Amino acid sequence: MFNYQKFEKDFVEAWNLHDIEYLLSFYTDDLVYIHPGEHPRVIKGKEQFKKYLEVF
């Protein structure tokens, strides 16, 4: 059975550590991320998401 509590704990840990590789491990290669806000944009794929996170 999938452990959602562990997943959430580990995801938050990766985010708070600003560990991009660790964070990317939670996503599939074909991810689609929609950046909300004043200038919304769609980011497709793990490599593009990595570039986004590197400047975020």
Secondary structure, DSSP 8 states (H G I E B T S, - for coil): ---HHHHHHHHHHHHHHT-HHHHHTTS-TT-EEEE-SSS-EEEESHHHHHHHHHH-
